């Protein structure tokens, strides 16, 4: 194949992935047919099967990419541990901003993952990753010693889920606004001391 | 009717309500039949229709009772406003404790409401009540002036939902433990200042 043909093939493949993400988010996995995906992508059923063996395998590829990035972002608390204490809050904000920006780059997959997939397992796995980093950051003196890391991790995950669904995916707040407002609450709490 | 008969009737009615709550929580509203409820209550189908016109009306009664109390408890932030600042944190803890204790008194209905009913509407309504009280408490100088009351309210509701499902209903933590741990995070945040 020529370079131009390879590039065209990659573009068609990317269009199918994008179209599928949008259809899955709108209708759910089971109600989405290959015909819906190709119509949305402006391609033919034959083109679909040139790039993907089945709807199942396309879905799996979308999810694998999404989760690879999600695990990386949920582990970002790791970057806080070696910092000096005055750098911690702005790093925490950067971490939230990276997460919210990733969700906004892939709003369809974010909707699927936060609302349609196996909620309890995902929530526990994310909270587990966050808890490990909180523990390290508690030992490093960044996170308050009197907090339960498990309860804090579960609370953070629940809060980020909800703020994403309520404000980010609805377009009511930008990633920057939301990261600012969430970090103010998380870092310093709500009561005037 | 004699007093004894009235009392017996009230007990049967209460047993049916309790049995129904437990069946609804386990199977969902639609898959629960009147025959499941009476079997669980150790009563007859005829007894059921002595006290309730239908499964629908029994369910409505359970929900009305539950929500009456839930609105009252979600509005408890109101009690904080007139306090002196050193009393605020312990009142906040009492409020969370009242809420968690109520959930533990009615674990079946709590499960139904937090996981099976119209999630988005309920979440928004609860967050609205909490936001109103946060606004008053911000004006009173109890809640930090730099916080978004809407984001804080949504975060609080999401966190309390999750901690209830994850730790309280599973029996992993008592209402007291959870109120202590949640208030430490909410009041003062997670970062060492």
HADDOCK unambig.tbl for C-alpha pairs under 7 A between the chains (distance, minus, plus):
assign (segid A and resid 142 and name CA) (segid B and resid 191 and name CA) 5.85 0.50 0.50
assign (segid A and resid 142 and name CA) (segid B and resid 192 and name CA) 5.42 0.50 0.50
assign (segid A and resid 143 and name CA) (segid B and resid 190 and name CA) 5.57 0.50 0.50
assign (segid A and resid 143 and name CA) (segid B and resid 191 and name CA) 4.63 0.50 0.50
assign (segid A and resid 143 and name CA) (segid B and resid 192 and name CA) 5.37 0.50 0.50
assign (segid A and resid 144 and name CA) (segid B and resid 190 and name CA) 5.73 0.50 0.50
assign (segid A and resid 144 and name CA) (segid B and resid 191 and name CA) 5.66 0.50 0.50
assign (segid A and resid 144 and name CA) (segid B and resid 192 and name CA) 4.96 0.50 0.50
assign (segid A and resid 147 and name CA) (segid B and resid 181 and name CA) 6.64 0.50 0.50
assign (segid A and resid 147 and name CA) (segid B and resid 184 and name CA) 6.71 0.50 0.50
assign (segid A and resid 147 and name CA) (segid B and resid 185 and name CA) 6.79 0.50 0.50
assign (segid A and resid 148 and name CA) (segid B and resid 181 and name CA) 6.41 0.50 0.50
assign (segid A and resid 152 and name CA) (segid B and resid 185 and name CA) 6.93 0.50 0.50
assign (segid A and resid 155 and name CA) (segid B and resid 159 and name CA) 4.93 0.50 0.50
assign (segid A and resid 158 and name CA) (segid B and resid 158 and name CA) 5.70 0.50 0.50
assign (segid A and resid 158 and name CA) (segid B and resid 159 and name CA) 5.69 0.50 0.50
assign (segid A and resid 158 and name CA) (segid B and resid 162 and name CA) 6.33 0.50 0.50
assign (segid A and resid 159 and name CA) (segid B and resid 155 and name CA) 4.93 0.50 0.50
assign (segid A and resid 159 and name CA) (segid B and resid 158 and name CA) 5.69 0.50 0.50
assign (segid A and resid 159 and name CA) (segid B and resid 159 and name CA) 6.06 0.50 0.50
assign (segid A and resid 162 and name CA) (segid B and resid 158 and name CA) 6.33 0.50 0.50
assign (segid A and resid 181 and name CA) (segid B and resid 147 and name CA) 6.65 0.50 0.50
assign (segid A and resid 181 and name CA) (segid B and resid 148 and name CA) 6.42 0.50 0.50
assign (segid A and resid 184 and name CA) (segid B and resid 147 and name CA) 6.71 0.50 0.50
assign (segid A and resid 185 and name CA) (segid B and resid 147 and name CA) 6.79 0.50 0.50
assign (segid A and resid 185 and name CA) (segid B and resid 152 and name CA) 6.93 0.50 0.50
assign (segid A and resid 185 and name CA) (segid B and resid 189 and name CA) 6.58 0.50 0.50
assign (segid A and resid 186 and name CA) (segid B and resid 189 and name CA) 5.15 0.50 0.50
assign (segid A and resid 186 and name CA) (segid B and resid 190 and name CA) 6.07 0.50 0.50
assign (segid A and resid 187 and name CA) (segid B and resid 189 and name CA) 4.87 0.50 0.50
assign (segid A and resid 187 and name CA) (segid B and resid 190 and name CA) 5.18 0.50 0.50
assign (segid A and resid 187 and name CA) (segid B and resid 191 and name CA) 5.03 0.50 0.50
assign (segid A and resid 188 and name CA) (segid B and resid 188 and name CA) 5.49 0.50 0.50
assign (segid A and resid 188 and name CA) (segid B and resid 189 and name CA) 4.13 0.50 0.50
assign (segid A and resid 188 and name CA) (segid B and resid 190 and name CA) 6.54 0.50 0.50
assign (segid A and resid 188 and name CA) (segid B and resid 191 and name CA) 6.49 0.50 0.50
assign (segid A and resid 189 and name CA) (segid B and resid 185 and name CA) 6.60 0.50 0.50
assign (segid A and resid 189 and name CA) (segid B and resid 186 and name CA) 5.15 0.50 0.50
assign (segid A and resid 189 and name CA) (segid B and resid 187 and name CA) 4.88 0.50 0.50
assign (segid A and resid 189 and name CA) (segid B and resid 188 and name CA) 4.14 0.50 0.50
assign (segid A and resid 189 and name CA) (segid B and resid 189 and name CA) 3.59 0.50 0.50
assign (segid A and resid 190 and name CA) (segid B and resid 143 and name CA) 5.56 0.50 0.50
assign (segid A and resid 190 and name CA) (segid B and resid 144 and name CA) 5.72 0.50 0.50
assign (segid A and resid 190 and name CA) (segid B and resid 186 and name CA) 6.06 0.50 0.50
assign (segid A and resid 190 and name CA) (segid B and resid 187 and name CA) 5.17 0.50 0.50
assign (segid A and resid 190 and name CA) (segid B and resid 188 and name CA) 6.54 0.50 0.50
assign (segid A and resid 191 and name CA) (segid B and resid 142 and name CA) 5.84 0.50 0.50
assign (segid A and resid 191 and name CA) (segid B and resid 143 and name CA) 4.62 0.50 0.50
assign (segid A and resid 191 and name CA) (segid B and resid 144 and name CA) 5.65 0.50 0.50
assign (segid A and resid 191 and name CA) (segid B and resid 187 and name CA) 5.05 0.50 0.50
assign (segid A and resid 191 and name CA) (segid B and resid 188 and name CA) 6.52 0.50 0.50
assign (segid A and resid 192 and name CA) (segid B and resid 142 and name CA) 5.41 0.50 0.50
assign (segid A and resid 192 and name CA) (segid B and resid 143 and name CA) 5.36 0.50 0.50
assign (segid A and resid 192 and name CA) (segid B and resid 144 and name CA) 4.97 0.50 0.50
